[in-house]
Amino acid sequence: MSLPEPGHRVTVRRILGGTRDAPQVGDVVGWLLSADERELRVERRDGKVVRVPRPALLLCKVIPDHPGRSRPARAVSPEGLTRICSLGWPAVHRSWLGEWELRAAAGFTGRANSAAVAGDPGVPTSAALSAIRDFAATHGIPARAQVIERSAWDAEIQAAGWAEPASGHTSALVQVAELGTAPPADPRVHEEGELTDAWLTVYGRPGDPAAARAVLAGPPRVNLLAVGSPPVAVGRAVATGEWLGIAAVAVRPEHRRNGLARAIIETALAWGWSQGCDKAYLQVEPDNEAALRLYEQYGFTTHHAYHYLQPSATAGLSL
C-alpha cells in the first residue's frame, strides 16, 4: 500500500482486534507525522498521537486540511487547553500522576519545570503534593505547581500551604483566537533549519541550552521563525492537533518599532493555517501591555489565567 507523505491530514482504518474472519476495525483521523515499515504515527485533533502498526493498517487516505470546526476556542475547558499547551511546550522529563503531568527541563522556563494541575491526580491532595516534591527533587528543580487561577485546585493547594514564588514570573494569561482565515506570511521572515545559538540569544530566556533545544524543537510540527541572519527577531509556532501555539516572540531592542514582532506573528498565523489549525493560543505575562495590545489586533482574548504555587519561597523561573 502506497502512503501519503507525512504532513497530510489523513483518515486511517486499522484492525483493533477480533478474529481473522470477523475483525474489529476503527478509524483515526489526523495529521500523518511519520510512516515507516513498522508503524504510522497520526496526530489527532486533540494533539494525542496514535501509533498504528503496519500489519493492522487497512487504509490511509488524504482528506482536506480544514475540516468542519469541532468546537470554538472558548468552548474548550481550561484543563483541556492546559494539556494542549503542555504538548506544544514538551518537557525533557515527564511523568503522569493520574491526569496531572509532572515536568522537568533543567530549569528552562516554568512551563517545562512544574506540575500541570489539570484534572484528577488519582490520589489525595497531600499525596499529590508530596509526589510533586519528590519528582522535583529527583530532577534538581524547585517543587512547583502550575495551577489554573480560581479553580477548585487553586484553593485546595493554597490551603495546603503552597503560595506564589516571591520573585520571578509568577503568573500568565492564556489567550485564544479563532483562525477563520490567516494573514499572508511576511517576506522578511524565514524558517530556521535548526535552533541556533544566535536564535536562543535573541529569545533570551535563561536555562540549559540543551534543555532549551529539547523543549523548543521537540514537538513533531514546529516552526522556528527569524528575521535577519544572524536573527534580530525570532518566534516559534507549533501545531498541536487543530491548535496553533505562538511563543518566544522576541526582537532585539535596537530593532524594535519596525514591525518585526507583527511580521513574526503574521507568519506564524499563516503557517498554522497551512497546517490545518483553526484556532490559536499563546501565553503572555499579565503586565506585558505592549504584547497584549498587539495580540488583541489579531483577535486574541484571555481564556484563563494560571499561576505557580510552591511549598516555600524559591527563586522564580521565567514563563
N, C-alpha and C positions, 0 to 999 in steps of 0.2 A: 504494500500500500504506500503510494507516494504521499508525503505530508507537506503541508504548507510551511513556509519559512517562519521561524519564531518572530513574534511581534504582531501577528494577525490575531484578530478575535475569532474564536472557533467554537463549534459545538462538537463535543466528543462523546461518543457512545461506547461504553465498555461493559464487560461482564463483571458482575458483582458477586455472583455465587450461583447456587442451584446445581443442576446436573447438566450433562452434555446435551441431553435431549430436551431439557427444559431449563435453559439458563435464565438467571435473573440479570437483567440489564438495567443500566441507568445512564443518564446524560449529565455532563458537566459543561457549563458554558463559561467562557472567559478568554483571557489573553494567553496565547501559547508562548511560554517562556523559553522552553527548550525541548528538544526531541532527539533521542539517540536510540541505539539498538536495544536499550534496556527499558526506557520509560519516557513518557511525556510529562511535562510539568505545566499545569494550567492554573493561572491566577483568576479566581472568581471575582465577582463584583465587590464582595466584602473584603477583598485583599487576601483571603486564605488561598494557599497553594495546594492543589490536588495533584497527586502523583498517580499516573495511570501506567501500569506495567504493559509493555508491548504485547505480551501474549493475551492480555484481556481486551485489547483495542479492537473495536468493530468498525468505527467510523470516526473520521476527523475532517470537518468541513468548515471552510471560511464563511463567516457571516458578517453583516455590516458592523462597522466600528461603533456606531452610535445607536444603541438600542432605545426602545421606549424608556423613559425615565422610570426608575423604580420608586424612589422617594425623593422629595426635595431635601436640600441640605439641612434645613432647620428641623425636619422631621426625625432626623437621626438623633438618638439619645446621646447625652454627654459621655456615657460609658462606652457606647459604640464608637463614637468619634475618638475617644481616648485610645482605643485599640487600633484604629486606622492610623492615628498619628504615631503610635509606637512602631507599627510595621514600617512606616516611612522613615523612621529615625532609629534603626535597629541597634541595640546594644551589642557589645562584643560577647558578653556573658549574659545568658538569660535563663531564668528558672521560673517555673509556674507554681504558685500556691493557690490552688483552686483556680479562680478567674483572675487573680492578681498576678502581674508579671514583675518579677524581681530582675533588675537590670544593673549591669556594671560595665564601664568602659574606661577604666584607668583615670577617672575624674574628668573626662571630656564631656562637658555640659550636664546639667541637672537632669535633662530628659533621658539621658542614657545611663544615669547613675542614681536611680531611685526606684522605688516600687510604685508601679502604676496601679492605683487603688480604683478598681472598676469591677463591680460585681461581687461575688461571694468567694471569700478565701477558703471556705470549707472547714474552717477551724474557729474556735473562739477568738475574740479580738486580741486578748493578751498573748495567745499563742502565735497569731499572725504577726503582731509587732515584734515578738521575740525572733521569729523567722527572718524578718527584715534585718534586725540587728545582726543575726548570725551570718546571713548572706553578705552583708556589708563588711563585716569583719574578715570574712574569708577572702574578699576581693580588695581589701585595703581602702575602702571608701567610707565616708560618713553614712550612718544609717539615716535614710530619708525616704519619706513617702510623698508621692505626687497625688494630691487629693483634690477632687472637684469641690470648689467652694460652695458652701451652704448645702452640701449633700448630707445624708444621714451619717456617712463615714467621717465627714469633716468634724461633726460634733462629737462623735464617739472617740475618734483618735485624739482630739484635743482634750477630751475628758480624761483620757489615759495619761495626760501629762506631756504630750507632744505639742510643739509650738513652732512658729516660723523661725528660720535662722535669723541670727542677729545682724547678718551682713550678707552681701551678695544679692543676686536676683532671686527674690522670694516668691514671685507670682507671675502669671502670664494670662493674657486673653487669648482664647481660641476663636478665630474669626472664620466665617464661611461665606462663600459666594456661589451663585449658580453660573454655569458655563453654557448659556444658551448659544452663544457664539464666542469667538475669541478674536482679539485684535491681531493684525499681522505681526510676524516676528520683526524685530528691529534689525536692520542690516549691520549695525555696529556690533551686535552680539554674536559671538561664535561659541561653539561647543568645545570644551576642553576634552581631549582624548584621555587624559588621566589627571588625577588630583595632584597638582604640583605644589612645591613649597611656596612658590610665589602666590598661588591661589589661596593657600592657607594663611599666608601673611596678610593678605587683604581682608580675609574673613576675620582674623584677629581674635579668635576665641582661644583661651589657654587650654592646655591639656596635652597629653601624649600624642605626638604626630601619628604614630602607627594606629592608635585607637581612633583618632580623628578620621583617618582614611577608611578604617573599617566601618565606622558609623556613616560617614557621608557617602561613600561609594558602595555600601553594602547591598541596598535593595536591587532587585533584578531590573527594574525600569527606572533609571535615574539619569539626570542630565545636568552636568556641571557647566554653568554658563559663565562667560567672561567677556569683558570689553578690553581690548588692548593686549599687547604682548611685549613685555610682561603685563599682566592684568592690572587695570586701575579700578575695575568694578567687577564684582562676582555675584553669583546667585546659584541656587540649587533648586531643581524641580524634580519631584518624584511622583510617579504614578502608582497608586495602590488600588487595584480594582477600578472603580469608577471615580475615584478621588484623585485630584491633583494636589500635591503639597508644595508650597513655596516657602523657602527658608534661605538663611545665610545670605541675604541681600546686603551687600556692603560696598561702599565707594570710598576710595582714598580721599582724605579731607581736601586736598588741593584740586580734586576733580569734581567736587560736589557742585550742585546748582547747574549742571549741564544736561540734566535729563537722563543720566545713566541708570539710576535706580528704576525709573519708569521704563527704560529700554529693557532692562533685565526682566521686570515683571511682565511686560507685554510679550516678550519672547517665551517666558515660562508658560503663560496662558496659551499661547499658540501651540507650543509643544504638547501641553496637556490635552488640548482639543484633538491634536493629531493622534494621541494615544487612546482616544475613546472616552476620556474623562468628561463627566457632565457637571461636576461640582468641584470646588476647590476649598482648601483650608490653609491657614497659616497661624503661627503663634507669635505674639508680639507683647512686649512689656507694656503694662498699663500707662506708664508715664512717657512713652515714646510718641509724643503728639505729632511730630512730623511724619512718622511712618503711618500712624492712624489716619491722618488726613489723606495721605497718598493712597492707602489701601481702600479708603471709602470711595474714591473715584472709580474703582473697579467693582463696586458693589459689595465689598466685604463688610459684614456686620458681626457683632460679637455673638457667638453661640453660647459659650460658657467661659468661666474663669477657673483656673486651678492655682493652688499654691503648694509650697513644700512645707512639710511638717517633720520635725525631728525630735528625738528624746532629750537633747541637751544642746546648748549653744555650740555651734560648729561653724567654721568659715564657710561662706556660701559658694555656690557654683554658678557659672553662667547659665543662662537659659538653655 
